[in-house]
Amino acid sequence: MTKSELIQRLAEQNPHLYLRDVEKIVDTIFEEVTEALVRGDRVELRGFGAFSVKHREARMGRNPRTGESVPVAAKRLPFFKTGKGLRERLNDEVSDTPPKEDDWY
C-alpha cells in the first residue's frame, strides 16, 4: 500500500472528511513520527509496533570489488519492531488464507 492509497482508503472510510483534510492528517502523523525519531525518541503505537533509532558505530568495511579496506562512518538507522497485536493478527490470517499471487517471497 502506498501513501496515496492509504489516504484514499481513509477518505472512503470517513466520507465526512475532505480528501485534503485526510491528506493533511496523514502527512502530520508521518512528520511527527519522523521528527520524534530525529530527536532520538521512541514512537510506540500499542498493538501495532514501535519505531526507534539504532546507532551503528564507525567501522572498517571492505570494497567487494577490490578487497581494499574502507572506513564506514557511524550512522543512525530507523528500526521498527512489530507489536504483539499485529504479530498475532498476521499469524492468525496466514493459517486461514492462501497467499496472494503478488507475494513473491
N, C-alpha and C positions, 0 to 999 in steps of 0.2 A: 504494500500500500504506500502510495506516495503522499506527500503533504497535501497536494491539491485534492487527492481522493479522500483523504481524511476530512478536509474542510467540507467537501461536497456531501459526504455521508452525515456529518454533524448537522449541516444545514437542512438536509432532508429529514432528520430526526427531530429537528427543532424548527418547525415552519414559522413560528412566531418571531424568529430572529432573522435579520437580513444577512445575506451572504457575506457582505463586507464586515459585519459585526463578528460573525463566526471566524472569519479570516483573521481579524484583529485579536480575538481571544486566543486562537492557536499560536499566532506569532508571539503574543505576550508570554504565553506559557513556555514556549521554546526559548525565548530570550531570557526569561527569569532562570530557567534551568542552566542555560549557558553561563550567565553571569555568576550564579552560585558556584559552578564548577571552576570558573576563572578565579574566584576568591578562595578556592580550596575547600569550599563547603561540600557536604554530602547532601544529596537530594533523595529523600525516601518517599515513595508512593506506596502506601500499605496495600498489600495484595498483588501489586504489580512488580515492583522491584526498586532497586536503589542505584543511583548514579553516583560515582565517586571519581577521584583522580588518583592514579597510580604514578609514583615517581620512579623513573628509571635513572640510575646513576650513569655517569660517563664511563665509557669502557673502550677497550681496543677491539675493533672489528677486523674483518678481513675482506678485501676485494675478491670476489669469487673468480673474476676473470684472470687476475694477475697473481693472487695469493699474497699481495702486499698488505701489511698491517695498516689500518686506517683508524684514526681516533673518531669515536662516535660521541657526540655531545650528550649531556644529560637532558632529559625531556620529561614532560608530564603528558600522560595519556588518559583519555576518558575510559572508564570502566563501568560496566553495567552488570549487576547481579540480580537475577530474577527472584521475585518474591515467591513465597510458598503457594499462595493462591493461584498465581499464573502457572507455576510448575505443575500443580495438581490438575488444573484445568486442561493444560496441554496434554498431559499424560492420560487423563481420562478420555479425551477425544481421540487420541491416537489409537486406542484399542477399539473404539466404536466405529470409526470411519476410515474408509480406504484413502490412501494419499491422493492428492490432486495430481493431474497429469503434468502440471508445470513444476512439480517438485523434482529437482534434478539431482538431489543427493542420493 
